[in-house]
């Protein structure tokens, strides 16, 4: 799942041992991240490139 911190929030990422960057990142879905969302620390978003199928190039 892709998460971003809400404005002005510093949110620890326990799996990486650092803070969640402002632009967000993919994280493993867990109770930790759902609690952060309920607390108003993060938002769960669809990254811009997700949902668009990749174009496959085939040699002819």
C-alpha distance matrix in Angstrom:
0.0 3.8 6.5 10.2 13.3 15.7 19.1 21.1 18.7 18.5 15.6 15.9 13.3 15.1 13.7 15.1 17.9 17.6 16.4 13.2 14.6 15.5 13.8 10.4 8.3 5.4 5.6 6.4 5.9 9.3 12.1 12.4 9.4 10.6 14.0 13.2 12.3 15.5 17.4 16.6 15.4 12.0 10.5 7.2 7.8 8.0 9.2 12.8 13.0 10.5 12.6 15.8 17.4 18.7 22.4 24.2 27.5 30.2 33.6 36.6
3.8 0.0 3.8 7.0 10.5 13.0 16.0 18.2 16.2 16.2 13.8 14.7 12.5 15.1 14.1 14.6 17.2 16.1 14.4 10.8 11.6 12.0 10.1 6.8 5.5 4.3 6.2 8.7 8.9 11.8 14.2 13.5 10.1 11.8 14.7 12.9 11.9 15.5 16.9 15.4 13.8 10.1 8.6 5.9 5.7 6.3 6.5 10.3 11.3 9.7 12.5 15.2 17.4 18.4 22.1 24.2 27.3 30.3 33.6 36.7
6.5 3.8 0.0 3.8 6.9 9.4 12.6 14.6 12.5 12.7 10.5 12.0 10.6 13.7 13.6 14.1 15.9 14.4 12.0 8.4 9.5 9.6 8.8 5.4 5.8 6.5 7.1 10.0 9.8 11.7 13.3 11.9 8.2 10.1 12.3 9.9 9.0 12.8 13.7 12.0 10.1 6.5 5.7 4.5 5.8 8.3 8.7 12.3 14.0 12.9 15.7 18.4 20.8 21.9 25.4 27.8 30.7 33.9 37.1 40.2
10.2 7.0 3.8 0.0 3.8 6.4 9.1 11.2 9.6 10.3 9.1 11.5 11.1 14.7 15.3 14.9 16.2 13.8 10.8 7.2 7.4 6.4 6.3 4.0 6.8 9.1 10.1 13.3 13.4 14.8 15.9 13.9 10.5 12.3 13.7 10.5 9.8 13.5 13.5 11.0 8.7 5.5 5.5 6.6 7.2 10.0 9.8 12.7 15.1 14.9 17.8 20.0 22.8 23.7 27.0 29.6 32.3 35.6 38.7 41.8
13.3 10.5 6.9 3.8 0.0 3.8 6.4 7.8 5.9 7.0 6.5 9.8 10.7 14.2 15.7 15.3 15.6 13.0 9.5 6.8 7.5 6.1 8.1 6.7 9.6 12.1 12.4 15.3 15.3 15.9 16.2 13.6 10.7 12.6 12.9 9.2 9.2 12.4 11.4 8.9 5.9 4.2 6.4 8.9 10.4 13.5 13.5 16.2 18.8 18.6 21.5 23.8 26.6 27.4 30.7 33.3 35.9 39.3 42.3 45.5
15.7 13.0 9.4 6.4 3.8 0.0 3.8 6.3 5.7 8.6 9.0 12.7 14.1 17.5 19.3 19.0 19.1 16.4 12.7 10.4 10.6 8.3 10.2 9.7 13.0 15.3 15.7 18.5 17.9 18.3 18.1 15.8 12.9 13.8 13.8 10.2 9.4 11.9 10.7 7.3 5.7 5.0 6.4 9.9 11.2 14.7 15.1 17.3 20.4 20.3 22.8 25.1 28.2 29.3 32.5 35.3 38.0 41.5 44.6 47.6
19.1 16.0 12.6 9.1 6.4 3.8 0.0 3.8 5.6 8.9 10.7 14.4 16.3 19.8 21.7 20.9 20.6 17.5 13.7 12.0 11.3 8.3 10.8 11.5 15.1 18.0 18.7 21.7 21.5 21.9 21.6 19.1 16.5 17.5 17.2 13.6 13.0 15.2 13.5 10.2 8.6 8.8 10.1 13.5 14.2 17.3 17.2 18.8 22.1 22.6 25.2 27.1 30.3 31.2 34.2 37.1 39.6 43.1 46.1 49.1
21.1 18.2 14.6 11.2 7.8 6.3 3.8 0.0 3.8 6.7 9.6 13.2 15.7 18.9 21.3 20.2 19.3 16.1 12.4 11.7 11.3 9.1 12.4 13.1 16.5 19.5 19.8 22.8 22.8 22.8 22.3 19.4 17.3 18.8 17.8 14.1 14.5 16.4 13.9 11.3 9.1 10.4 12.7 16.1 17.2 20.3 20.0 21.8 24.8 25.4 28.2 30.1 33.2 33.8 36.9 39.6 42.0 45.5 48.3 51.5
18.7 16.2 12.5 9.6 5.9 5.7 5.6 3.8 0.0 3.8 6.1 9.7 12.4 15.4 18.0 17.3 16.3 13.4 9.8 9.3 10.0 8.8 12.2 11.8 14.6 17.3 17.0 19.7 19.7 19.4 18.9 15.7 13.9 15.6 14.5 10.7 11.8 13.9 11.3 9.2 6.2 8.0 11.1 14.2 16.0 19.3 19.2 21.6 24.3 24.4 27.3 29.5 32.4 33.1 36.3 38.8 41.3 44.7 47.7 50.9
18.5 16.2 12.7 10.3 7.0 8.6 8.9 6.7 3.8 0.0 3.8 6.6 9.7 12.5 15.2 14.2 12.8 9.9 6.4 7.1 8.5 8.8 12.2 11.5 13.7 16.3 15.7 18.4 19.0 18.5 18.3 14.7 13.5 15.9 14.7 11.1 13.1 15.4 12.8 11.6 8.1 9.5 12.8 15.4 17.3 20.3 19.8 22.4 24.7 24.8 27.9 30.0 32.6 33.0 36.3 38.5 40.9 44.2 47.0 50.4
15.6 13.8 10.5 9.1 6.5 9.0 10.7 9.6 6.1 3.8 0.0 3.8 6.5 9.4 12.0 11.7 10.7 8.6 5.5 5.5 8.4 9.6 12.3 10.4 11.8 13.8 12.5 14.9 15.4 14.7 14.6 11.1 9.9 12.7 11.7 8.3 10.8 13.3 11.2 10.7 6.9 7.8 11.3 13.3 15.6 18.6 18.4 21.5 23.4 23.0 26.1 28.5 30.8 31.3 34.7 36.9 39.4 42.6 45.5 48.8
15.9 14.7 12.0 11.5 9.8 12.7 14.4 13.2 9.7 6.6 3.8 0.0 3.8 5.9 8.9 8.6 7.1 5.8 4.3 6.0 9.5 11.8 14.1 11.8 12.1 13.6 11.8 13.7 14.8 13.9 14.1 10.4 10.2 13.5 12.6 9.9 12.9 15.3 13.5 13.8 10.2 10.8 14.0 15.2 17.6 20.2 19.8 23.1 24.5 24.0 27.1 29.5 31.5 31.7 35.2 36.9 39.4 42.4 45.2 48.7
13.3 12.5 10.6 11.1 10.7 14.1 16.3 15.7 12.4 9.7 6.5 3.8 0.0 3.8 5.6 5.6 5.8 5.5 5.4 5.7 9.4 12.3 13.6 10.7 9.9 10.7 8.5 10.3 12.0 11.6 12.7 9.4 9.0 12.8 12.7 10.6 13.2 16.0 15.1 15.3 11.9 11.4 13.9 14.2 16.4 18.5 18.0 21.4 22.3 21.6 24.7 27.1 28.7 28.9 32.4 33.9 36.4 39.3 42.1 45.6
15.1 15.1 13.7 14.7 14.2 17.5 19.8 18.9 15.4 12.5 9.4 5.9 3.8 0.0 3.8 5.5 5.0 7.1 8.4 9.5 13.0 16.1 17.3 14.4 13.0 13.0 10.1 10.7 12.4 11.2 12.1 9.0 10.1 13.6 13.3 12.0 15.1 17.4 16.5 17.5 14.5 14.3 16.9 16.9 19.3 21.3 21.0 24.6 25.2 24.1 27.1 29.5 30.9 31.0 34.5 35.8 38.3 41.0 43.7 47.2
13.7 14.1 13.6 15.3 15.7 19.3 21.7 21.3 18.0 15.2 12.0 8.9 5.6 3.8 0.0 3.8 5.8 8.3 10.1 10.5 13.5 16.9 17.4 14.2 12.0 11.3 8.3 8.6 11.3 10.8 12.9 10.5 11.1 14.7 15.2 14.3 16.8 19.4 19.1 19.8 16.9 15.9 17.9 17.1 19.1 20.4 19.9 23.4 23.4 22.3 25.2 27.5 28.5 28.4 31.9 32.8 35.3 37.8 40.5 44.0
15.1 14.6 14.1 14.9 15.3 19.0 20.9 20.2 17.3 14.2 11.7 8.6 5.6 5.5 3.8 0.0 3.8 5.6 8.2 9.0 11.4 15.1 15.7 13.2 11.1 11.4 9.5 10.9 14.0 14.1 16.1 13.4 13.4 17.2 17.7 16.0 18.4 21.3 20.6 20.9 17.5 16.5 18.5 18.1 19.6 20.8 19.6 22.8 22.9 22.3 25.6 27.5 28.6 28.1 31.4 32.4 34.6 37.2 39.7 43.3
17.9 17.2 15.9 16.2 15.6 19.1 20.6 19.3 16.3 12.8 10.7 7.1 5.8 5.0 5.8 3.8 0.0 3.8 7.1 9.4 12.1 15.6 17.0 14.8 13.6 14.4 12.5 13.9 16.4 15.8 17.1 13.9 14.4 18.1 17.8 16.0 18.9 21.5 20.2 20.6 17.1 17.0 19.6 19.8 21.6 23.3 22.2 25.4 25.9 25.4 28.8 30.7 32.0 31.6 34.9 36.0 38.1 40.8 43.3 46.9
17.6 16.1 14.4 13.8 13.0 16.4 17.5 16.1 13.4 9.9 8.6 5.8 5.5 7.1 8.3 5.6 3.8 0.0 3.8 6.7 8.8 12.2 14.0 12.4 11.9 13.7 12.5 14.8 17.2 17.0 18.2 14.7 14.5 18.2 17.9 15.3 18.0 20.8 19.2 19.0 15.3 15.1 17.8 18.5 20.0 21.8 20.5 23.4 24.3 24.3 27.7 29.5 31.1 30.7 33.9 35.3 37.4 40.4 42.8 46.4
16.4 14.4 12.0 10.8 9.5 12.7 13.7 12.4 9.8 6.4 5.5 4.3 5.4 8.4 10.1 8.2 7.1 3.8 0.0 3.8 6.1 9.0 11.4 9.9 10.5 12.9 12.1 14.9 16.6 16.6 17.5 14.0 13.0 16.5 16.1 13.0 15.4 18.3 16.5 15.9 12.1 11.9 14.8 15.9 17.5 19.7 18.5 21.4 22.7 22.8 26.3 28.2 30.2 30.0 33.3 35.1 37.3 40.4 43.0 46.5
13.2 10.8 8.4 7.2 6.8 10.4 12.0 11.7 9.3 7.1 5.5 6.0 5.7 9.5 10.5 9.0 9.4 6.7 3.8 0.0 3.8 6.6 8.3 6.3 7.1 9.8 9.6 12.8 14.4 15.0 16.2 13.1 11.2 14.5 14.8 11.6 13.2 16.5 15.4 14.2 10.6 9.4 11.6 12.5 13.8 15.9 14.8 17.7 19.2 19.2 22.6 24.6 26.7 26.8 30.1 32.1 34.4 37.6 40.4 43.8
14.6 11.6 9.5 7.4 7.5 10.6 11.3 11.3 10.0 8.5 8.4 9.5 9.4 13.0 13.5 11.4 12.1 8.8 6.1 3.8 0.0 3.8 5.4 5.2 7.1 10.6 11.7 15.3 17.0 18.2 19.6 16.7 14.4 17.4 18.0 14.6 15.6 19.1 18.0 16.1 12.6 11.1 12.7 13.6 13.9 15.6 13.8 16.1 17.8 18.5 22.1 23.5 25.8 25.6 28.7 30.8 32.9 36.3 38.9 42.3
15.5 12.0 9.6 6.4 6.1 8.3 8.3 9.1 8.8 8.8 9.6 11.8 12.3 16.1 16.9 15.1 15.6 12.2 9.0 6.6 3.8 0.0 3.8 5.4 8.7 12.4 13.9 17.5 18.6 19.8 21.0 18.2 15.5 17.9 18.5 14.9 15.1 18.5 17.4 14.9 11.8 10.2 11.3 12.9 12.7 14.7 13.0 14.9 17.2 18.3 21.6 23.0 25.7 25.8 28.7 31.3 33.4 36.9 39.6 42.9
13.8 10.1 8.8 6.3 8.1 10.2 10.8 12.4 12.2 12.2 12.3 14.1 13.6 17.3 17.4 15.7 17.0 14.0 11.4 8.3 5.4 3.8 0.0 3.8 6.9 10.5 12.9 16.6 17.8 19.7 21.4 19.1 16.0 18.3 19.7 16.4 16.0 19.7 19.3 16.6 14.0 11.4 11.4 12.0 10.8 12.0 9.7 11.4 13.5 14.8 18.2 19.4 22.1 22.1 25.0 27.6 29.7 33.2 36.0 39.2
10.4 6.8 5.4 4.0 6.7 9.7 11.5 13.1 11.8 11.5 10.4 11.8 10.7 14.4 14.2 13.2 14.8 12.4 9.9 6.3 5.2 5.4 3.8 0.0 3.8 7.2 9.2 12.9 14.0 16.0 17.7 15.6 12.5 15.0 16.6 13.5 13.3 17.1 17.0 14.9 12.1 9.2 9.3 9.3 8.9 10.4 8.8 11.5 13.3 13.7 17.1 18.8 21.3 21.6 24.8 27.2 29.6 33.0 35.9 39.2
8.3 5.5 5.8 6.8 9.6 13.0 15.1 16.5 14.6 13.7 11.8 12.1 9.9 13.0 12.0 11.1 13.6 11.9 10.5 7.1 7.1 8.7 6.9 3.8 0.0 3.8 6.3 10.0 11.8 14.2 16.6 14.8 11.9 14.8 16.8 14.3 14.4 18.2 18.5 17.0 14.3 11.2 11.2 10.1 9.8 10.4 8.7 11.8 12.6 12.4 15.9 17.7 19.7 19.7 23.1 25.1 27.6 30.8 33.7 37.1
5.4 4.3 6.5 9.1 12.1 15.3 18.0 19.5 17.3 16.3 13.8 13.6 10.7 13.0 11.3 11.4 14.4 13.7 12.9 9.8 10.6 12.4 10.5 7.2 3.8 0.0 3.8 7.0 9.0 11.9 14.9 13.8 11.1 13.7 16.3 14.6 14.5 18.2 19.1 18.0 15.7 12.6 12.1 9.9 9.9 9.9 8.9 12.3 12.3 11.1 14.4 16.6 18.0 18.3 21.9 23.6 26.4 29.3 32.4 35.7
5.6 6.2 7.1 10.1 12.4 15.7 18.7 19.8 17.0 15.7 12.5 11.8 8.5 10.1 8.3 9.5 12.5 12.5 12.1 9.6 11.7 13.9 12.9 9.2 6.3 3.8 0.0 3.8 6.2 8.5 11.6 10.5 8.4 11.3 13.7 12.5 13.1 16.5 17.4 17.1 14.7 12.1 12.3 10.3 11.5 12.3 12.1 15.8 15.9 14.2 17.1 19.6 20.9 21.4 25.0 26.5 29.4 32.1 35.2 38.5
6.4 8.7 10.0 13.3 15.3 18.5 21.7 22.8 19.7 18.4 14.9 13.7 10.3 10.7 8.6 10.9 13.9 14.8 14.9 12.8 15.3 17.5 16.6 12.9 10.0 7.0 3.8 0.0 3.8 6.1 9.8 9.7 8.5 10.9 13.5 13.3 14.0 16.8 18.2 18.5 16.6 14.2 14.4 12.0 13.6 14.2 14.7 18.3 18.0 15.8 18.1 20.9 21.8 22.4 26.1 27.3 30.3 32.7 35.8 39.1
5.9 8.9 9.8 13.4 15.3 17.9 21.5 22.8 19.7 19.0 15.4 14.8 12.0 12.4 11.3 14.0 16.4 17.2 16.6 14.4 17.0 18.6 17.8 14.0 11.8 9.0 6.2 3.8 0.0 3.8 7.2 8.3 6.9 8.1 11.2 11.7 11.8 14.2 16.2 16.7 15.6 13.2 13.0 10.4 12.6 13.6 15.0 18.7 18.8 16.1 17.9 21.1 22.2 23.5 27.3 28.6 31.9 34.3 37.6 40.6
9.3 11.8 11.7 14.8 15.9 18.3 21.9 22.8 19.4 18.5 14.7 13.9 11.6 11.2 10.8 14.1 15.8 17.0 16.6 15.0 18.2 19.8 19.7 16.0 14.2 11.9 8.5 6.1 3.8 0.0 3.8 5.3 5.6 6.6 8.8 10.2 11.2 12.8 14.6 15.9 14.9 13.4 13.9 12.1 15.1 16.7 18.2 21.9 22.4 19.8 21.5 24.8 26.0 27.3 31.1 32.4 35.6 38.0 41.3 44.3
12.1 14.2 13.3 15.9 16.2 18.1 21.6 22.3 18.9 18.3 14.6 14.1 12.7 12.1 12.9 16.1 17.1 18.2 17.5 16.2 19.6 21.0 21.4 17.7 16.6 14.9 11.6 9.8 7.2 3.8 0.0 3.8 5.5 5.1 6.1 8.6 9.8 10.5 12.2 14.3 13.8 13.1 14.0 13.0 16.4 18.6 20.5 24.2 25.1 22.5 24.1 27.5 29.0 30.5 34.3 35.8 39.1 41.5 44.8 47.8
12.4 13.5 11.9 13.9 13.6 15.8 19.1 19.4 15.7 14.7 11.1 10.4 9.4 9.0 10.5 13.4 13.9 14.7 14.0 13.1 16.7 18.2 19.1 15.6 14.8 13.8 10.5 9.7 8.3 5.3 3.8 0.0 3.8 5.6 5.2 6.4 8.9 10.1 10.6 12.6 11.3 11.1 12.9 12.6 16.1 18.6 19.9 23.7 24.8 22.7 24.8 28.0 29.7 30.9 34.6 36.2 39.3 41.9 45.2 48.3
9.4 10.1 8.2 10.5 10.7 12.9 16.5 17.3 13.9 13.5 9.9 10.2 9.0 10.1 11.1 13.4 14.4 14.5 13.0 11.2 14.4 15.5 16.0 12.5 11.9 11.1 8.4 8.5 6.9 5.6 5.5 3.8 0.0 3.8 5.3 5.0 6.3 8.7 9.8 10.6 9.3 8.0 9.3 8.8 12.3 14.9 16.3 20.0 21.4 19.4 21.5 24.7 26.6 27.9 31.7 33.5 36.7 39.4 42.7 45.8
10.6 11.8 10.1 12.3 12.6 13.8 17.5 18.8 15.6 15.9 12.7 13.5 12.8 13.6 14.7 17.2 18.1 18.2 16.5 14.5 17.4 17.9 18.3 15.0 14.8 13.7 11.3 10.9 8.1 6.6 5.1 5.6 3.8 0.0 3.8 5.4 5.0 6.3 8.6 9.9 9.9 8.9 9.4 8.8 12.5 15.3 17.5 21.0 22.5 20.2 21.8 25.2 27.3 29.0 32.7 34.7 38.0 40.7 44.2 47.1
14.0 14.7 12.3 13.7 12.9 13.8 17.2 17.8 14.5 14.7 11.7 12.6 12.7 13.3 15.2 17.7 17.8 17.9 16.1 14.8 18.0 18.5 19.7 16.6 16.8 16.3 13.7 13.5 11.2 8.8 6.1 5.2 5.3 3.8 0.0 3.8 5.3 5.0 6.1 8.6 8.8 9.3 10.9 11.5 15.3 18.4 20.4 23.9 25.6 23.6 25.3 28.7 30.9 32.5 36.2 38.2 41.5 44.2 47.6 50.6
13.2 12.9 9.9 10.5 9.2 10.2 13.6 14.1 10.7 11.1 8.3 9.9 10.6 12.0 14.3 16.0 16.0 15.3 13.0 11.6 14.6 14.9 16.4 13.5 14.3 14.6 12.5 13.3 11.7 10.2 8.6 6.4 5.0 5.4 3.8 0.0 3.8 5.5 5.1 6.3 5.2 5.9 8.4 9.9 13.5 16.9 18.4 21.8 23.8 22.2 24.4 27.5 29.9 31.3 34.9 37.1 40.2 43.2 46.4 49.5
12.3 11.9 9.0 9.8 9.2 9.4 13.0 14.5 11.8 13.1 10.8 12.9 13.2 15.1 16.8 18.4 18.9 18.0 15.4 13.2 15.6 15.1 16.0 13.3 14.4 14.5 13.1 14.0 11.8 11.2 9.8 8.9 6.3 5.0 5.3 3.8 0.0 3.8 5.4 5.1 5.8 5.0 5.9 7.4 11.0 14.5 16.6 19.8 22.0 20.3 22.1 25.3 27.9 29.7 33.3 35.7 38.9 41.9 45.3 48.2
15.5 15.5 12.8 13.5 12.4 11.9 15.2 16.4 13.9 15.4 13.3 15.3 16.0 17.4 19.4 21.3 21.5 20.8 18.3 16.5 19.1 18.5 19.7 17.1 18.2 18.2 16.5 16.8 14.2 12.8 10.5 10.1 8.7 6.3 5.0 5.5 3.8 0.0 3.8 5.4 7.7 8.3 9.2 10.7 14.3 17.7 20.1 23.2 25.5 23.6 25.0 28.4 31.0 33.0 36.6 39.0 42.2 45.2 48.6 51.5
17.4 16.9 13.7 13.5 11.4 10.7 13.5 13.9 11.3 12.8 11.2 13.5 15.1 16.5 19.1 20.6 20.2 19.2 16.5 15.4 18.0 17.4 19.3 17.0 18.5 19.1 17.4 18.2 16.2 14.6 12.2 10.6 9.8 8.6 6.1 5.1 5.4 3.8 0.0 3.8 5.6 8.0 10.1 12.6 16.0 19.6 21.5 24.6 27.0 25.6 27.4 30.6 33.3 34.9 38.5 40.9 44.1 47.1 50.5 53.4
16.6 15.4 12.0 11.0 8.9 7.3 10.2 11.3 9.2 11.6 10.7 13.8 15.3 17.5 19.8 20.9 20.6 19.0 15.9 14.2 16.1 14.9 16.6 14.9 17.0 18.0 17.1 18.5 16.7 15.9 14.3 12.6 10.6 9.9 8.6 6.3 5.1 5.4 3.8 0.0 3.8 5.7 7.5 10.7 13.7 17.4 19.1 21.9 24.7 23.5 25.4 28.4 31.3 33.0 36.5 39.1 42.2 45.3 48.7 51.6
15.4 13.8 10.1 8.7 5.9 5.7 8.6 9.1 6.2 8.1 6.9 10.2 11.9 14.5 16.9 17.5 17.1 15.3 12.1 10.6 12.6 11.8 14.0 12.1 14.3 15.7 14.7 16.6 15.6 14.9 13.8 11.3 9.3 9.9 8.8 5.2 5.8 7.7 5.6 3.8 0.0 3.8 7.2 10.3 13.1 16.8 17.8 20.8 23.4 22.5 24.9 27.7 30.5 31.8 35.2 37.7 40.6 43.9 47.0 50.1
12.0 10.1 6.5 5.5 4.2 5.0 8.8 10.4 8.0 9.5 7.8 10.8 11.4 14.3 15.9 16.5 17.0 15.1 11.9 9.4 11.1 10.2 11.4 9.2 11.2 12.6 12.1 14.2 13.2 13.4 13.1 11.1 8.0 8.9 9.3 5.9 5.0 8.3 8.0 5.7 3.8 0.0 3.8 6.7 9.4 13.0 14.1 17.1 19.7 18.7 21.1 23.9 26.7 28.0 31.5 34.0 36.9 40.1 43.4 46.4
10.5 8.6 5.7 5.5 6.4 6.4 10.1 12.7 11.1 12.8 11.3 14.0 13.9 16.9 17.9 18.5 19.6 17.8 14.8 11.6 12.7 11.3 11.4 9.3 11.2 12.1 12.3 14.4 13.0 13.9 14.0 12.9 9.3 9.4 10.9 8.4 5.9 9.2 10.1 7.5 7.2 3.8 0.0 3.8 6.2 9.9 11.6 14.5 17.2 16.0 18.0 20.9 23.9 25.5 28.9 31.6 34.7 37.9 41.2 44.1
7.2 5.9 4.5 6.6 8.9 9.9 13.5 16.1 14.2 15.4 13.3 15.2 14.2 16.9 17.1 18.1 19.8 18.5 15.9 12.5 13.6 12.9 12.0 9.3 10.1 9.9 10.3 12.0 10.4 12.1 13.0 12.6 8.8 8.8 11.5 9.9 7.4 10.7 12.6 10.7 10.3 6.7 3.8 0.0 3.8 7.1 9.4 12.6 14.8 13.1 14.9 18.0 20.7 22.5 26.1 28.6 31.8 34.9 38.3 41.1
7.8 5.7 5.8 7.2 10.4 11.2 14.2 17.2 16.0 17.3 15.6 17.6 16.4 19.3 19.1 19.6 21.6 20.0 17.5 13.8 13.9 12.7 10.8 8.9 9.8 9.9 11.5 13.6 12.6 15.1 16.4 16.1 12.3 12.5 15.3 13.5 11.0 14.3 16.0 13.7 13.1 9.4 6.2 3.8 0.0 3.8 6.1 9.0 11.4 10.0 11.9 14.8 17.8 19.6 22.9 25.7 28.9 32.0 35.5 38.2
8.0 6.3 8.3 10.0 13.5 14.7 17.3 20.3 19.3 20.3 18.6 20.2 18.5 21.3 20.4 20.8 23.3 21.8 19.7 15.9 15.6 14.7 12.0 10.4 10.4 9.9 12.3 14.2 13.6 16.7 18.6 18.6 14.9 15.3 18.4 16.9 14.5 17.7 19.6 17.4 16.8 13.0 9.9 7.1 3.8 0.0 3.8 6.3 8.1 6.4 8.2 11.0 14.0 15.9 19.3 22.1 25.3 28.4 31.9 34.6
9.2 6.5 8.7 9.8 13.5 15.1 17.2 20.0 19.2 19.8 18.4 19.8 18.0 21.0 19.9 19.6 22.2 20.5 18.5 14.8 13.8 13.0 9.7 8.8 8.7 8.9 12.1 14.7 15.0 18.2 20.5 19.9 16.3 17.5 20.4 18.4 16.6 20.1 21.5 19.1 17.8 14.1 11.6 9.4 6.1 3.8 0.0 3.8 5.6 5.5 8.6 10.3 13.2 14.3 17.6 20.4 23.3 26.6 29.9 32.7
12.8 10.3 12.3 12.7 16.2 17.3 18.8 21.8 21.6 22.4 21.5 23.1 21.4 24.6 23.4 22.8 25.4 23.4 21.4 17.7 16.1 14.9 11.4 11.5 11.8 12.3 15.8 18.3 18.7 21.9 24.2 23.7 20.0 21.0 23.9 21.8 19.8 23.2 24.6 21.9 20.8 17.1 14.5 12.6 9.0 6.3 3.8 0.0 3.8 5.7 8.1 8.6 11.9 12.9 15.6 18.9 21.5 25.0 28.2 30.9
13.0 11.3 14.0 15.1 18.8 20.4 22.1 24.8 24.3 24.7 23.4 24.5 22.3 25.2 23.4 22.9 25.9 24.3 22.7 19.2 17.8 17.2 13.5 13.3 12.6 12.3 15.9 18.0 18.8 22.4 25.1 24.8 21.4 22.5 25.6 23.8 22.0 25.5 27.0 24.7 23.4 19.7 17.2 14.8 11.4 8.1 5.6 3.8 0.0 3.8 6.5 6.1 8.7 9.2 12.2 15.2 17.9 21.4 24.6 27.4
10.5 9.7 12.9 14.9 18.6 20.3 22.6 25.4 24.4 24.8 23.0 24.0 21.6 24.1 22.3 22.3 25.4 24.3 22.8 19.2 18.5 18.3 14.8 13.7 12.4 11.1 14.2 15.8 16.1 19.8 22.5 22.7 19.4 20.2 23.6 22.2 20.3 23.6 25.6 23.5 22.5 18.7 16.0 13.1 10.0 6.4 5.5 5.7 3.8 0.0 3.8 5.5 8.0 9.5 13.0 15.7 18.9 22.0 25.5 28.2
12.6 12.5 15.7 17.8 21.5 22.8 25.2 28.2 27.3 27.9 26.1 27.1 24.7 27.1 25.2 25.6 28.8 27.7 26.3 22.6 22.1 21.6 18.2 17.1 15.9 14.4 17.1 18.1 17.9 21.5 24.1 24.8 21.5 21.8 25.3 24.4 22.1 25.0 27.4 25.4 24.9 21.1 18.0 14.9 11.9 8.2 8.6 8.1 6.5 3.8 0.0 3.8 6.2 9.1 12.3 15.0 18.5 21.3 25.0 27.3
15.8 15.2 18.4 20.0 23.8 25.1 27.1 30.1 29.5 30.0 28.5 29.5 27.1 29.5 27.5 27.5 30.7 29.5 28.2 24.6 23.5 23.0 19.4 18.8 17.7 16.6 19.6 20.9 21.1 24.8 27.5 28.0 24.7 25.2 28.7 27.5 25.3 28.4 30.6 28.4 27.7 23.9 20.9 18.0 14.8 11.0 10.3 8.6 6.1 5.5 3.8 0.0 3.8 6.4 9.0 12.2 15.4 18.4 22.0 24.2
17.4 17.4 20.8 22.8 26.6 28.2 30.3 33.2 32.4 32.6 30.8 31.5 28.7 30.9 28.5 28.6 32.0 31.1 30.2 26.7 25.8 25.7 22.1 21.3 19.7 18.0 20.9 21.8 22.2 26.0 29.0 29.7 26.6 27.3 30.9 29.9 27.9 31.0 33.3 31.3 30.5 26.7 23.9 20.7 17.8 14.0 13.2 11.9 8.7 8.0 6.2 3.8 0.0 3.8 6.4 9.0 12.5 15.2 18.8 21.0
18.7 18.4 21.9 23.7 27.4 29.3 31.2 33.8 33.1 33.0 31.3 31.7 28.9 31.0 28.4 28.1 31.6 30.7 30.0 26.8 25.6 25.8 22.1 21.6 19.7 18.3 21.4 22.4 23.5 27.3 30.5 30.9 27.9 29.0 32.5 31.3 29.7 33.0 34.9 33.0 31.8 28.0 25.5 22.5 19.6 15.9 14.3 12.9 9.2 9.5 9.1 6.4 3.8 0.0 3.8 6.2 9.5 12.5 16.0 18.6
22.4 22.1 25.4 27.0 30.7 32.5 34.2 36.9 36.3 36.3 34.7 35.2 32.4 34.5 31.9 31.4 34.9 33.9 33.3 30.1 28.7 28.7 25.0 24.8 23.1 21.9 25.0 26.1 27.3 31.1 34.3 34.6 31.7 32.7 36.2 34.9 33.3 36.6 38.5 36.5 35.2 31.5 28.9 26.1 22.9 19.3 17.6 15.6 12.2 13.0 12.3 9.0 6.4 3.8 0.0 3.8 6.5 9.6 13.1 15.4
24.2 24.2 27.8 29.6 33.3 35.3 37.1 39.6 38.8 38.5 36.9 36.9 33.9 35.8 32.8 32.4 36.0 35.3 35.1 32.1 30.8 31.3 27.6 27.2 25.1 23.6 26.5 27.3 28.6 32.4 35.8 36.2 33.5 34.7 38.2 37.1 35.7 39.0 40.9 39.1 37.7 34.0 31.6 28.6 25.7 22.1 20.4 18.9 15.2 15.7 15.0 12.2 9.0 6.2 3.8 0.0 3.8 6.3 9.9 12.5
27.5 27.3 30.7 32.3 35.9 38.0 39.6 42.0 41.3 40.9 39.4 39.4 36.4 38.3 35.3 34.6 38.1 37.4 37.3 34.4 32.9 33.4 29.7 29.6 27.6 26.4 29.4 30.3 31.9 35.6 39.1 39.3 36.7 38.0 41.5 40.2 38.9 42.2 44.1 42.2 40.6 36.9 34.7 31.8 28.9 25.3 23.3 21.5 17.9 18.9 18.5 15.4 12.5 9.5 6.5 3.8 0.0 3.8 6.7 9.5
30.2 30.3 33.9 35.6 39.3 41.5 43.1 45.5 44.7 44.2 42.6 42.4 39.3 41.0 37.8 37.2 40.8 40.4 40.4 37.6 36.3 36.9 33.2 33.0 30.8 29.3 32.1 32.7 34.3 38.0 41.5 41.9 39.4 40.7 44.2 43.2 41.9 45.2 47.1 45.3 43.9 40.1 37.9 34.9 32.0 28.4 26.6 25.0 21.4 22.0 21.3 18.4 15.2 12.5 9.6 6.3 3.8 0.0 3.8 6.4
33.6 33.6 37.1 38.7 42.3 44.6 46.1 48.3 47.7 47.0 45.5 45.2 42.1 43.7 40.5 39.7 43.3 42.8 43.0 40.4 38.9 39.6 36.0 35.9 33.7 32.4 35.2 35.8 37.6 41.3 44.8 45.2 42.7 44.2 47.6 46.4 45.3 48.6 50.5 48.7 47.0 43.4 41.2 38.3 35.5 31.9 29.9 28.2 24.6 25.5 25.0 22.0 18.8 16.0 13.1 9.9 6.7 3.8 0.0 3.8
36.6 36.7 40.2 41.8 45.5 47.6 49.1 51.5 50.9 50.4 48.8 48.7 45.6 47.2 44.0 43.3 46.9 46.4 46.5 43.8 42.3 42.9 39.2 39.2 37.1 35.7 38.5 39.1 40.6 44.3 47.8 48.3 45.8 47.1 50.6 49.5 48.2 51.5 53.4 51.6 50.1 46.4 44.1 41.1 38.2 34.6 32.7 30.9 27.4 28.2 27.3 24.2 21.0 18.6 15.4 12.5 9.5 6.4 3.8 0.0
